[in-house]
Amino acid sequence: MMNKSIVEEFVNKDVFEKIIQYLEANNCSGIPLFKDNYLKRRIYLRAKALKFDDINDYYVYLKSNKDEIKVFDDIITINVTYFFRHQETYDTLKEKVLSEIFERKSKKGESFLKILFVGCASGEEVYSLAMILQEHFSKEILFIKPYMLGIDYDNNSIMKARIGVYDKQELTNVPSEFIKKYFEPLDSRKFIISPQIKKMVVFRHEDFFKSDIKRYWDIIFCRNMLIYLNGEAQEELIRKLYNLCIDGGYLVLGKSETLTGNSRKFFSSAFIKERIFKKRRAYES
């Protein structure tokens, strides 16, 4: 883990504020959302990547290179993910959540299962759940069709997700039988998601905070975003997730995240160990 004091010493308060003010003035849209400590780490890493030993030198470089604004805007997005991240979460979704949803929808005669992935990065988590649906709910999805939408602010990640090509190393957590069934080898090191799985998902490049997404989701994944956002952005995020989720729908957070303060009036704990929450009805207490 990066030493906090090294970052604080390198990215001193005065220059940090100048950098942030400059980026905000030049429409680096992600800046207002993130915690200061997270932004300082990103500035430190970017300055070091460019071989600067003084933060003032990076500030001068930033102001004299307009393209650096877009570069920095891209690198502050959180796009670290992998297939079947925390397998126990997927097990709970399979055994508890999805089973309950399919049973409920079948009784009501509903025809679609709608799942939204906020901050989907390069698509691994979206495809992971699609494989589970195909493997364990093949009969159910014949009558209740999955509609899975992944959105992310980083266009490069979305392009990779749409293409669906992954290195062998990226498939480390994928069960071998899933690789045989749901991936096609391109060569000795690269595999592409099968059309059977790919047709179940849609990926869009957009800023969630500015997006106009329809409000009808049964499950919303938003894993490992809250920990990077400041308090105001966290509340805005949870409120929007609440409004997008159907009554009784589920929210899946990252394993190191939880709901605090006012956020608790929107969702109650369903499976707390796996950070799976259920939408409260009209802010029930």
C-alpha positions as protocol buffer text, in pm:
chain_id: "A"
residue {
  index: 1
  type: MET
  ca { x: 0 y: 0 z: 0 }
}
residue {
  index: 2
  type: MET
  ca { x: 122 y: 347 z: -84 }
}
residue {
  index: 3
  type: ASN
  ca { x: 263 y: 545 z: 209 }
}
residue {
  index: 4
  type: LYS
  ca { x: 22 y: 830 z: 279 }
}
residue {
  index: 5
  type: SER
  ca { x: 293 y: 1061 z: 416 }
}
residue {
  index: 6
  type: ILE
  ca { x: 495 y: 1030 z: 95 }
}
residue {
  index: 7
  type: VAL
  ca { x: 194 y: 1137 z: -109 }
}
residue {
  index: 8
  type: GLU
  ca { x: 111 y: 1424 z: 128 }
}
residue {
  index: 9
  type: GLU
  ca { x: 468 y: 1545 z: 124 }
}
residue {
  index: 10
  type: PHE
  ca { x: 494 y: 1534 z: -255 }
}
residue {
  index: 11
  type: VAL
  ca { x: 148 y: 1678 z: -329 }
}
residue {
  index: 12
  type: ASN
  ca { x: 153 y: 1971 z: -88 }
}
residue {
  index: 13
  type: LYS
  ca { x: -172 y: 2145 z: -6 }
}
residue {
  index: 14
  type: ASP
  ca { x: -112 y: 2470 z: -195 }
}
residue {
  index: 15
  type: VAL
  ca { x: -18 y: 2310 z: -528 }
}
residue {
  index: 16
  type: PHE
  ca { x: -290 y: 2046 z: -487 }
}
residue {
  index: 17
  type: GLU
  ca { x: -553 y: 2319 z: -461 }
}
residue {
  index: 18
  type: LYS
  ca { x: -411 y: 2495 z: -767 }
}
residue {
  index: 19
  type: ILE
  ca { x: -420 y: 2172 z: -969 }
}
residue {
  index: 20
  type: ILE
  ca { x: -777 y: 2097 z: -863 }
}
residue {
  index: 21
  type: GLN
  ca { x: -896 y: 2450 z: -939 }
}
residue {
  index: 22
  type: TYR
  ca { x: -732 y: 2437 z: -1281 }
}
residue {
  index: 23
  type: LEU
  ca { x: -882 y: 2098 z: -1365 }
}
residue {
  index: 24
  type: GLU
  ca { x: -1230 y: 2203 z: -1253 }
}
residue {
  index: 25
  type: ALA
  ca { x: -1206 y: 2528 z: -1452 }
}
residue {
  index: 26
  type: ASN
  ca { x: -1120 y: 2321 z: -1759 }
}
residue {
  index: 27
  type: ASN
  ca { x: -1411 y: 2080 z: -1730 }
}
residue {
  index: 28
  type: CYS
  ca { x: -1240 y: 1779 z: -1578 }
}
residue {
  index: 29
  type: SER
  ca { x: -1582 y: 1651 z: -1476 }
}
residue {
  index: 30
  type: GLY
  ca { x: -1483 y: 1382 z: -1227 }
}
residue {
  index: 31
  type: ILE
  ca { x: -1292 y: 1612 z: -993 }
}
residue {
  index: 32
  type: PRO
  ca { x: -1582 y: 1730 z: -770 }
}
residue {
  index: 33
  type: LEU
  ca { x: -1689 y: 1372 z: -693 }
}
residue {
  index: 34
  type: PHE
  ca { x: -1376 y: 1222 z: -543 }
}
residue {
  index: 35
  type: LYS
  ca { x: -1213 y: 1238 z: -202 }
}
residue {
  index: 36
  type: ASP
  ca { x: -904 y: 1459 z: -170 }
}
residue {
  index: 37
  type: ASN
  ca { x: -683 y: 1170 z: -61 }
}
residue {
  index: 38
  type: TYR
  ca { x: -779 y: 970 z: -368 }
}
residue {
  index: 39
  type: LEU
  ca { x: -709 y: 1265 z: -600 }
}
residue {
  index: 40
  type: LYS
  ca { x: -372 y: 1325 z: -433 }
}
residue {
  index: 41
  type: ARG
  ca { x: -269 y: 964 z: -492 }
}
residue {
  index: 42
  type: ARG
  ca { x: -367 y: 991 z: -857 }
}
residue {
  index: 43
  type: ILE
  ca { x: -175 y: 1316 z: -900 }
}
residue {
  index: 44
  type: TYR
  ca { x: 129 y: 1163 z: -732 }
}
residue {
  index: 45
  type: LEU
  ca { x: 121 y: 854 z: -953 }
}
residue {
  index: 46
  type: ARG
  ca { x: 71 y: 1059 z: -1269 }
}
residue {
  index: 47
  type: ALA
  ca { x: 356 y: 1298 z: -1185 }
}
residue {
  index: 48
  type: LYS
  ca { x: 588 y: 1006 z: -1110 }
}
residue {
  index: 49
  type: ALA
  ca { x: 486 y: 832 z: -1433 }
}
residue {
  index: 50
  type: LEU
  ca { x: 597 y: 1143 z: -1618 }
}
residue {
  index: 51
  type: LYS
  ca { x: 930 y: 1139 z: -1424 }
}
residue {
  index: 52
  type: PHE
  ca { x: 863 y: 1459 z: -1231 }
}
residue {
  index: 53
  type: ASP
  ca { x: 1035 y: 1488 z: -893 }
}
residue {
  index: 54
  type: ASP
  ca { x: 859 y: 1810 z: -799 }
}
residue {
  index: 55
  type: ILE
  ca { x: 483 y: 1862 z: -799 }
}
residue {
  index: 56
  type: ASN
  ca { x: 530 y: 2218 z: -926 }
}
residue {
  index: 57
  type: ASP
  ca { x: 685 y: 2077 z: -1243 }
}
residue {
  index: 58
  type: TYR
  ca { x: 376 y: 1866 z: -1302 }
}
residue {
  index: 59
  type: TYR
  ca { x: 154 y: 2169 z: -1245 }
}
residue {
  index: 60
  type: VAL
  ca { x: 349 y: 2364 z: -1509 }
}
residue {
  index: 61
  type: TYR
  ca { x: 327 y: 2068 z: -1745 }
}
residue {
  index: 62
  type: LEU
  ca { x: -48 y: 2037 z: -1687 }
}
residue {
  index: 63
  type: LYS
  ca { x: -110 y: 2403 z: -1769 }
}
residue {
  index: 64
  type: SER
  ca { x: 101 y: 2393 z: -2084 }
}
residue {
  index: 65
  type: ASN
  ca { x: -46 y: 2069 z: -2221 }
}
residue {
  index: 66
  type: LYS
  ca { x: -423 y: 2076 z: -2275 }
}
residue {
  index: 67
  type: ASP
  ca { x: -428 y: 1707 z: -2363 }
}
residue {
  index: 68
  type: GLU
  ca { x: -318 y: 1627 z: -2007 }
}
residue {
  index: 69
  type: ILE
  ca { x: -659 y: 1736 z: -1877 }
}
residue {
  index: 70
  type: LYS
  ca { x: -828 y: 1457 z: -2073 }
}
residue {
  index: 71
  type: VAL
  ca { x: -556 y: 1211 z: -1970 }
}
residue {
  index: 72
  type: PHE
  ca { x: -604 y: 1291 z: -1603 }
}
residue {
  index: 73
  type: ASP
  ca { x: -982 y: 1276 z: -1637 }
}
residue {
  index: 74
  type: ASP
  ca { x: -942 y: 923 z: -1774 }
}
residue {
  index: 75
  type: ILE
  ca { x: -701 y: 798 z: -1508 }
}
residue {
  index: 76
  type: ILE
  ca { x: -913 y: 904 z: -1210 }
}
residue {
  index: 77
  type: THR
  ca { x: -1191 y: 668 z: -1314 }
}
residue {
  index: 78
  type: ILE
  ca { x: -1204 y: 341 z: -1123 }
}
residue {
  index: 79
  type: ASN
  ca { x: -1171 y: 58 z: -1374 }
}
residue {
  index: 80
  type: VAL
  ca { x: -1014 y: -226 z: -1175 }
}
residue {
  index: 81
  type: THR
  ca { x: -1225 y: -540 z: -1194 }
}
residue {
  index: 82
  type: TYR
  ca { x: -1206 y: -911 z: -1266 }
}
residue {
  index: 83
  type: PHE
  ca { x: -1428 y: -1213 z: -1332 }
}
residue {
  index: 84
  type: PHE
  ca { x: -1621 y: -1352 z: -1036 }
}
residue {
  index: 85
  type: ARG
  ca { x: -1484 y: -1095 z: -796 }
}
residue {
  index: 86
  type: HIS
  ca { x: -1563 y: -1234 z: -450 }
}
residue {
  index: 87
  type: GLN
  ca { x: -1716 y: -1566 z: -553 }
}
residue {
  index: 88
  type: GLU
  ca { x: -1926 y: -1582 z: -235 }
}
residue {
  index: 89
  type: THR
  ca { x: -2121 y: -1276 z: -354 }
}
residue {
  index: 90
  type: TYR
  ca { x: -2212 y: -1455 z: -677 }
}
residue {
  index: 91
  type: ASP
  ca { x: -2306 y: -1767 z: -480 }
}
residue {
  index: 92
  type: THR
  ca { x: -2549 y: -1566 z: -269 }
}
residue {
  index: 93
  type: LEU
  ca { x: -2695 y: -1400 z: -576 }
}
residue {
  index: 94
  type: LYS
  ca { x: -2743 y: -1739 z: -740 }
}
residue {
  index: 95
  type: GLU
  ca { x: -2885 y: -1925 z: -440 }
}
residue {
  index: 96
  type: LYS
  ca { x: -3089 y: -1651 z: -272 }
}
residue {
  index: 97
  type: VAL
  ca { x: -3148 y: -1339 z: -478 }
}
residue {
  index: 98
  type: LEU
  ca { x: -3196 y: -1464 z: -834 }
}
residue {
  index: 99
  type: SER
  ca { x: -3401 y: -1764 z: -722 }
}
residue {
  index: 100
  type: GLU
  ca { x: -3636 y: -1536 z: -531 }
}
residue {
  index: 101
  type: ILE
  ca { x: -3668 y: -1288 z: -819 }
}
residue {
  index: 102
  type: PHE
  ca { x: -3743 y: -1555 z: -1079 }
}
residue {
  index: 103
  type: GLU
  ca { x: -4005 y: -1713 z: -855 }
}
residue {
  index: 104
  type: ARG
  ca { x: -4172 y: -1377 z: -794 }
}
residue {
  index: 105
  type: LYS
  ca { x: -4168 y: -1279 z: -1161 }
}
residue {
  index: 106
  type: SER
  ca { x: -4303 y: -1616 z: -1267 }
}
residue {
  index: 107
  type: LYS
  ca { x: -4602 y: -1580 z: -1032 }
}
residue {
  index: 108
  type: LYS
  ca { x: -4669 y: -1229 z: -1162 }
}
residue {
  index: 109
  type: GLY
  ca { x: -4626 y: -1326 z: -1525 }
}
residue {
  index: 110
  type: GLU
  ca { x: -4345 y: -1077 z: -1583 }
}
residue {
  index: 111
  type: SER
  ca { x: -4126 y: -1120 z: -1889 }
}
residue {
  index: 112
  type: PHE
  ca { x: -3795 y: -945 z: -1812 }
}
residue {
  index: 113
  type: LEU
  ca { x: -3516 y: -949 z: -1555 }
}
residue {
  index: 114
  type: LYS
  ca { x: -3336 y: -613 z: -1558 }
}
residue {
  index: 115
  type: ILE
  ca { x: -2988 y: -576 z: -1410 }
}
residue {
  index: 116
  type: LEU
  ca { x: -2782 y: -255 z: -1414 }
}
residue {
  index: 117
  type: PHE
  ca { x: -2405 y: -236 z: -1359 }
}
residue {
  index: 118
  type: VAL
  ca { x: -2282 y: 111 z: -1261 }
}
residue {
  index: 119
  type: GLY
  ca { x: -1909 y: 153 z: -1318 }
}
residue {
  index: 120
  type: CYS
  ca { x: -1887 y: -175 z: -1508 }
}
residue {
  index: 121
  type: ALA
  ca { x: -1526 y: -111 z: -1623 }
}
residue {
  index: 122
  type: SER
  ca { x: -1426 y: -365 z: -1891 }
}
residue {
  index: 123
  type: GLY
  ca { x: -1727 y: -589 z: -1840 }
}
residue {
  index: 124
  type: GLU
  ca { x: -1596 y: -881 z: -1636 }
}
residue {
  index: 125
  type: GLU
  ca { x: -1863 y: -861 z: -1365 }
}
residue {
  index: 126
  type: VAL
  ca { x: -2141 y: -822 z: -1619 }
}
residue {
  index: 127
  type: TYR
  ca { x: -2029 y: -1130 z: -1810 }
}
residue {
  index: 128
  type: SER
  ca { x: -1981 y: -1321 z: -1483 }
}
residue {
  index: 129
  type: LEU
  ca { x: -2346 y: -1280 z: -1392 }
}
residue {
  index: 130
  type: ALA
  ca { x: -2455 y: -1353 z: -1749 }
}
residue {
  index: 131
  type: MET
  ca { x: -2270 y: -1687 z: -1732 }
}
residue {
  index: 132
  type: ILE
  ca { x: -2440 y: -1771 z: -1402 }
}
residue {
  index: 133
  type: LEU
  ca { x: -2781 y: -1700 z: -1554 }
}
residue {
  index: 134
  type: GLN
  ca { x: -2706 y: -1918 z: -1853 }
}
residue {
  index: 135
  type: GLU
  ca { x: -2557 y: -2199 z: -1645 }
}
residue {
  index: 136
  type: HIS
  ca { x: -2802 y: -2216 z: -1355 }
}
residue {
  index: 137
  type: PHE
  ca { x: -3121 y: -2052 z: -1482 }
}
residue {
  index: 138
  type: SER
  ca { x: -3133 y: -2166 z: -1845 }
}
residue {
  index: 139
  type: LYS
  ca { x: -3500 y: -2269 z: -1817 }
}
residue {
  index: 140
  type: GLU
  ca { x: -3607 y: -1952 z: -1637 }
}
residue {
  index: 141
  type: ILE
  ca { x: -3447 y: -1716 z: -1888 }
}
residue {
  index: 142
  type: LEU
  ca { x: -3640 y: -1878 z: -2172 }
}
residue {
  index: 143
  type: PHE
  ca { x: -3952 y: -1711 z: -2033 }
}
residue {
  index: 144
  type: ILE
  ca { x: -3805 y: -1424 z: -1828 }
}
residue {
  index: 145
  type: LYS
  ca { x: -3550 y: -1260 z: -2055 }
}
residue {
  index: 146
  type: PRO
  ca { x: -3243 y: -1094 z: -1896 }
}
residue {
  index: 147
  type: TYR
  ca { x: -3166 y: -737 z: -1995 }
}
residue {
  index: 148
  type: MET
  ca { x: -2822 y: -646 z: -1856 }
}
residue {
  index: 149
  type: LEU
  ca { x: -2682 y: -295 z: -1900 }
}
residue {
  index: 150
  type: GLY
  ca { x: -2327 y: -197 z: -1806 }
}
residue {
  index: 151
  type: ILE
  ca { x: -2228 y: 169 z: -1803 }
}
residue {
  index: 152
  type: ASP
  ca { x: -1894 y: 334 z: -1737 }
}
residue {
  index: 153
  type: TYR
  ca { x: -1737 y: 677 z: -1769 }
}
residue {
  index: 154
  type: ASP
  ca { x: -1421 y: 535 z: -1928 }
}
residue {
  index: 155
  type: ASN
  ca { x: -1478 y: 484 z: -2301 }
}
residue {
  index: 156
  type: ASN
  ca { x: -1171 y: 260 z: -2340 }
}
residue {
  index: 157
  type: SER
  ca { x: -1311 y: 20 z: -2081 }
}
residue {
  index: 158
  type: ILE
  ca { x: -1649 y: 15 z: -2253 }
}
residue {
  index: 159
  type: MET
  ca { x: -1487 y: -61 z: -2588 }
}
residue {
  index: 160
  type: LYS
  ca { x: -1304 y: -357 z: -2435 }
}
residue {
  index: 161
  type: ALA
  ca { x: -1627 y: -481 z: -2275 }
}
residue {
  index: 162
  type: ARG
  ca { x: -1812 y: -465 z: -2608 }
}
residue {
  index: 163
  type: ILE
  ca { x: -1538 y: -655 z: -2788 }
}
residue {
  index: 164
  type: GLY
  ca { x: -1524 y: -914 z: -2508 }
}
residue {
  index: 165
  type: VAL
  ca { x: -1167 y: -1031 z: -2562 }
}
residue {
  index: 166
  type: TYR
  ca { x: -962 y: -1119 z: -2253 }
}
residue {
  index: 167
  type: ASP
  ca { x: -614 y: -1254 z: -2187 }
}
residue {
  index: 168
  type: LYS
  ca { x: -577 y: -1600 z: -2038 }
}
residue {
  index: 169
  type: GLN
  ca { x: -448 y: -1442 z: -1716 }
}
residue {
  index: 170
  type: GLU
  ca { x: -772 y: -1242 z: -1683 }
}
residue {
  index: 171
  type: LEU
  ca { x: -968 y: -1569 z: -1673 }
}
residue {
  index: 172
  type: THR
  ca { x: -794 y: -1696 z: -1360 }
}
residue {
  index: 173
  type: ASN
  ca { x: -1112 y: -1693 z: -1149 }
}
residue {
  index: 174
  type: VAL
  ca { x: -1337 y: -1833 z: -1421 }
}
residue {
  index: 175
  type: PRO
  ca { x: -1430 y: -2202 z: -1364 }
}
residue {
  index: 176
  type: SER
  ca { x: -1266 y: -2423 z: -1626 }
}
residue {
  index: 177
  type: GLU
  ca { x: -1603 y: -2557 z: -1740 }
}
residue {
  index: 178
  type: PHE
  ca { x: -1721 y: -2200 z: -1799 }
}
residue {
  index: 179
  type: ILE
  ca { x: -1415 y: -2127 z: -2012 }
}
residue {
  index: 180
  type: LYS
  ca { x: -1495 y: -2431 z: -2226 }
}
residue {
  index: 181
  type: LYS
  ca { x: -1863 y: -2340 z: -2259 }
}
residue {
  index: 182
  type: TYR
  ca { x: -1865 y: -1962 z: -2277 }
}
residue {
  index: 183
  type: PHE
  ca { x: -1532 y: -1855 z: -2430 }
}
residue {
  index: 184
  type: GLU
  ca { x: -1381 y: -1917 z: -2771 }
}
residue {
  index: 185
  type: PRO
  ca { x: -1001 y: -1919 z: -2809 }
}
residue {
  index: 186
  type: LEU
  ca { x: -854 y: -1668 z: -3052 }
}
residue {
  index: 187
  type: ASP
  ca { x: -501 y: -1792 z: -2998 }
}
residue {
  index: 188
  type: SER
  ca { x: -299 y: -1949 z: -2717 }
}
residue {
  index: 189
  type: ARG
  ca { x: -342 y: -1644 z: -2492 }
}
residue {
  index: 190
  type: LYS
  ca { x: -663 y: -1463 z: -2588 }
}
residue {
  index: 191
  type: PHE
  ca { x: -1026 y: -1568 z: -2554 }
}
residue {
  index: 192
  type: ILE
  ca { x: -1350 y: -1405 z: -2666 }
}
residue {
  index: 193
  type: ILE
  ca { x: -1687 y: -1426 z: -2492 }
}
residue {
  index: 194
  type: SER
  ca { x: -1925 y: -1652 z: -2682 }
}
residue {
  index: 195
  type: PRO
  ca { x: -2214 y: -1493 z: -2876 }
}
residue {
  index: 196
  type: GLN
  ca { x: -2455 y: -1679 z: -2647 }
}
residue {
  index: 197
  type: ILE
  ca { x: -2336 y: -1471 z: -2351 }
}
residue {
  index: 198
  type: LYS
  ca { x: -2259 y: -1150 z: -2536 }
}
residue {
  index: 199
  type: LYS
  ca { x: -2614 y: -1119 z: -2671 }
}
residue {
  index: 200
  type: MET
  ca { x: -2743 y: -1096 z: -2312 }
}
residue {
  index: 201
  type: VAL
  ca { x: -2561 y: -770 z: -2233 }
}
residue {
  index: 202
  type: VAL
  ca { x: -2540 y: -409 z: -2351 }
}
residue {
  index: 203
  type: PHE
  ca { x: -2261 y: -162 z: -2272 }
}
residue {
  index: 204
  type: ARG
  ca { x: -2288 y: 216 z: -2282 }
}
residue {
  index: 205
  type: HIS
  ca { x: -2031 y: 491 z: -2232 }
}
residue {
  index: 206
  type: GLU
  ca { x: -2179 y: 757 z: -2007 }
}
residue {
  index: 207
  type: ASP
  ca { x: -2143 y: 953 z: -1686 }
}
residue {
  index: 208
  type: PHE
  ca { x: -2382 y: 796 z: -1436 }
}
residue {
  index: 209
  type: PHE
  ca { x: -2433 y: 1124 z: -1252 }
}
residue {
  index: 210
  type: LYS
  ca { x: -2553 y: 1290 z: -1573 }
}
residue {
  index: 211
  type: SER
  ca { x: -2727 y: 993 z: -1731 }
}
residue {
  index: 212
  type: ASP
  ca { x: -3099 y: 954 z: -1788 }
}
residue {
  index: 213
  type: ILE
  ca { x: -3149 y: 583 z: -1726 }
}
residue {
  index: 214
  type: LYS
  ca { x: -3497 y: 433 z: -1703 }
}
residue {
  index: 215
  type: ARG
  ca { x: -3619 y: 351 z: -1354 }
}
residue {
  index: 216
  type: TYR
  ca { x: -3702 y: -18 z: -1351 }
}
residue {
  index: 217
  type: TRP
  ca { x: -3403 y: -227 z: -1232 }
}
residue {
  index: 218
  type: ASP
  ca { x: -3441 y: -549 z: -1034 }
}
residue {
  index: 219
  type: ILE
  ca { x: -3073 y: -560 z: -934 }
}
residue {
  index: 220
  type: ILE
  ca { x: -2814 y: -281 z: -943 }
}
residue {
  index: 221
  type: PHE
  ca { x: -2443 y: -352 z: -912 }
}
residue {
  index: 222
  type: CYS
  ca { x: -2236 y: -58 z: -793 }
}
residue {
  index: 223
  type: ARG
  ca { x: -1923 y: -217 z: -651 }
}
residue {
  index: 224
  type: ASN
  ca { x: -1622 y: -24 z: -523 }
}
residue {
  index: 225
  type: MET
  ca { x: -1731 y: 326 z: -622 }
}
residue {
  index: 226
  type: LEU
  ca { x: -1845 y: 462 z: -287 }
}
residue {
  index: 227
  type: ILE
  ca { x: -1503 y: 425 z: -125 }
}
residue {
  index: 228
  type: TYR
  ca { x: -1353 y: 679 z: -366 }
}
residue {
  index: 229
  type: LEU
  ca { x: -1631 y: 939 z: -356 }
}
residue {
  index: 230
  type: ASN
  ca { x: -1666 y: 1230 z: -116 }
}
residue {
  index: 231
  type: GLY
  ca { x: -1963 y: 1244 z: 122 }
}
residue {
  index: 232
  type: GLU
  ca { x: -2183 y: 1463 z: -99 }
}
residue {
  index: 233
  type: ALA
  ca { x: -2122 y: 1246 z: -406 }
}
residue {
  index: 234
  type: GLN
  ca { x: -2192 y: 931 z: -204 }
}
residue {
  index: 235
  type: GLU
  ca { x: -2533 y: 1060 z: -97 }
}
residue {
  index: 236
  type: GLU
  ca { x: -2616 y: 1168 z: -452 }
}
residue {
  index: 237
  type: LEU
  ca { x: -2514 y: 826 z: -583 }
}
residue {
  index: 238
  type: ILE
  ca { x: -2721 y: 629 z: -331 }
}
residue {
  index: 239
  type: ARG
  ca { x: -3025 y: 851 z: -386 }
}
residue {
  index: 240
  type: LYS
  ca { x: -3007 y: 798 z: -762 }
}
residue {
  index: 241
  type: LEU
  ca { x: -2961 y: 423 z: -721 }
}
residue {
  index: 242
  type: TYR
  ca { x: -3268 y: 417 z: -498 }
}
residue {
  index: 243
  type: ASN
  ca { x: -3475 y: 599 z: -758 }
}
residue {
  index: 244
  type: LEU
  ca { x: -3363 y: 362 z: -1035 }
}
residue {
  index: 245
  type: CYS
  ca { x: -3440 y: 45 z: -839 }
}
residue {
  index: 246
  type: ILE
  ca { x: -3785 y: -117 z: -834 }
}
residue {
  index: 247
  type: ASP
  ca { x: -3962 y: -164 z: -500 }
}
residue {
  index: 248
  type: GLY
  ca { x: -3803 y: -467 z: -337 }
}
residue {
  index: 249
  type: GLY
  ca { x: -3510 y: -457 z: -578 }
}
residue {
  index: 250
  type: TYR
  ca { x: -3151 y: -524 z: -476 }
}
residue {
  index: 251
  type: LEU
  ca { x: -2832 y: -319 z: -457 }
}
residue {
  index: 252
  type: VAL
  ca { x: -2492 y: -492 z: -459 }
}
residue {
  index: 253
  type: LEU
  ca { x: -2195 y: -295 z: -320 }
}
residue {
  index: 254
  type: GLY
  ca { x: -1826 y: -385 z: -284 }
}
residue {
  index: 255
  type: LYS
  ca { x: -1713 y: -598 z: 9 }
}
residue {
  index: 256
  type: SER
  ca { x: -1537 y: -301 z: 175 }
}
residue {
  index: 257
  type: GLU
  ca { x: -1839 y: -72 z: 140 }
}
residue {
  index: 258
  type: THR
  ca { x: -2155 y: -20 z: 340 }
}
residue {
  index: 259
  type: LEU
  ca { x: -2437 y: 228 z: 380 }
}
residue {
  index: 260
  type: THR
  ca { x: -2407 y: 496 z: 646 }
}
residue {
  index: 261
  type: GLY
  ca { x: -2602 y: 797 z: 768 }
}
residue {
  index: 262
  type: ASN
  ca { x: -2894 y: 906 z: 551 }
}
residue {
  index: 263
  type: SER
  ca { x: -2821 y: 630 z: 301 }
}
residue {
  index: 264
  type: ARG
  ca { x: -2974 y: 374 z: 537 }
}
residue {
  index: 265
  type: LYS
  ca { x: -3322 y: 514 z: 478 }
}
residue {
  index: 266
  type: PHE
  ca { x: -3302 y: 402 z: 115 }
}
residue {
  index: 267
  type: PHE
  ca { x: -3189 y: 40 z: 150 }
}
residue {
  index: 268
  type: SER
  ca { x: -3198 y: -224 z: 423 }
}
residue {
  index: 269
  type: SER
  ca { x: -2952 y: -511 z: 468 }
}
residue {
  index: 270
  type: ALA
  ca { x: -3052 y: -830 z: 288 }
}
residue {
  index: 271
  type: PHE
  ca { x: -2724 y: -1025 z: 305 }
}
residue {
  index: 272
  type: ILE
  ca { x: -2492 y: -794 z: 492 }
}
residue {
  index: 273
  type: LYS
  ca { x: -2179 y: -1010 z: 472 }
}
residue {
  index: 274
  type: GLU
  ca { x: -2198 y: -994 z: 94 }
}
residue {
  index: 275
  type: ARG
  ca { x: -2302 y: -626 z: 94 }
}
residue {
  index: 276
  type: ILE
  ca { x: -2635 y: -701 z: -74 }
}
residue {
  index: 277
  type: PHE
  ca { x: -2911 y: -457 z: 20 }
}
residue {
  index: 278
  type: LYS
  ca { x: -3284 y: -436 z: -53 }
}
residue {
  index: 279
  type: LYS
  ca { x: -3473 y: -121 z: -145 }
}
residue {
  index: 280
  type: ARG
  ca { x: -3691 y: 16 z: 131 }
}
residue {
  index: 281
  type: ARG
  ca { x: -4042 y: 126 z: 42 }
}
residue {
  index: 282
  type: ALA
  ca { x: -4095 y: 502 z: 75 }
}
residue {
  index: 283
  type: TYR
  ca { x: -3811 y: 546 z: 326 }
}
residue {
  index: 284
  type: GLU
  ca { x: -3955 y: 295 z: 571 }
}
residue {
  index: 285
  type: SER
  ca { x: -3772 y: 306 z: 903 }
}
